[in-house]
Amino acid sequence: MSSSEVQLRQLLSHGLPAVNTAGCRFSQVQGLTGESWRIEGDGIHLLARQQTKDKYALGVSRCREGSVLKQAGQGIGPQVLLQTPGWLILEWLAGDKVSDSVFLAFNETGKLAALIVQLHQQPLSGYRLNLQGQFARYWQQLDRRRLTPTWLRWQQVFMQNRPPQPLMLAPLHMDIHSGNLLVQGQRLRLIDWEYAADGDIALELAALFRANQFSPAAQQSFLRHYVRQGYAGLPQLLAQVQRWLPWVDYLMLMWFEVRWQQSGDRAFLRWGDALYRRFCLPFHTQAT
């Protein structure tokens, strides 16, 4: 039995005494940002998410995650059962996994937009997303051998310039893709709220488009459905998404680099290679 499992069993016995973990099976859940624990037993289906140094280095706060879920995740994400400085205990959401093709189909039918509109209409959590704070944290963890003078200049650009003024503040998930979507009957549910916080709705959409490599047609389809139910000004929303795209690209580059440092897995470098080339080329070759 690992030390984390021992710690987790003690936490549950004190924090959730009604949950009898005797005979429960504890198994690690692997993901891009590390491990969580699935707890299964007689009538018990839980997910335990630990606050670790690596998670903190990536900007993950279980305190923020739990608060956003409590405030904005009702009916969209999992229920929070217990929250401590070191752990977040959630219900384990059951449902059908979503393939990339089904994810794109949900975009075409408007189901994806409806889910995100529902999220964006929830009350604010009080935790404002701070991209520049993320950039500063990530910068300290980069491999100095990969830094270039041009990259330093980009860091200065993003740190010294103000982010776009929000069109509308709302709770954001900030990691919406097929792997974080579940189907429960007629409902869609979102899991993995590690990066959730309050921010501009257009930032969420820029991250959605980039992370899922939406084609221009897929972006137009999403926005058409979104403005019918959410923010009504399509030209303003489209222009705001475009303003956020460089910020999202830079965030993704930094995240890939930090994950490579943490894991040693060069797949993160391959995934970020196009971004690396873009931001490390001389400024005069960059698109304005």
Salt bridges, closest charged atoms under 4 A:
GLU5 OE2 - ARG9 NH2 3.22
GLU40 OE1 - ARG25 NH2 2.73
GLU40 OE2 - ARG38 NH2 3.20
GLU65 OE2 - ARG49 NE 2.74
GLU65 OE1 - ARG62 NH1 2.66
ASP143 OD2 - ARG145 NH2 2.97
ASP175 OD1 - HIS177 NE2 3.61
ASP192 OD1 - ARG49 NH2 2.75
GLU194 OE2 - ARG49 NH2 3.28
GLU194 OE2 - LYS55 NZ 2.81
GLU194 OE2 - ARG62 NH2 3.05
GLU204 OE2 - HIS120 NE2 3.16
ASP249 OD1 - ARG210 NE 2.64
ASP249 OD2 - ARG278 NH1 2.48
GLU257 OE2 - ARG146 NH2 2.72
ASP273 OD2 - ARG277 NH1 2.11
